[in-house]
Amino acid sequence: MSLAPKNDDCCHGQQESSGKSVTQPNKAALLKRLARIEGQVRGISGMVESDRYCVDVLTQVAAVKSALDAVAMQLLENHMKGCVSRALQQGDATGMVTELIDVVKKVR
């Protein structure tokens, strides 16, 4: 399933945590994927509760990590195609590049 953005929505407006908000392209697909991941995490809890074999639990943990990485990469792509691209076009490269480097360090 492709979660590629359909437009160049970008950070805008005000919100409490970072001072910015975003209209996420393909929001429904991202939410669907996150709901599936949430179900996988609940499944892992059930596996631990029922004393399932360690390797089976670890396999599911690896699957969740991979799924979260895919969501993070999609969000990063959306950010780069929208917010970063717009900031570069408007001549605000320094701050945006610094922010991008910081976020890449967090998600890798």
Salt bridges, closest charged atoms under 4 A:
GLU38 OE2 - ARG42 NH1 3.34
ASP56 OD2 - ARG52 NH2 3.96
GLU77 OE2 - LYS81 NZ 2.82
GLU99 OE2 - LYS20 NZ 3.88
GLU99 OE1 - HIS79 NE2 3.47
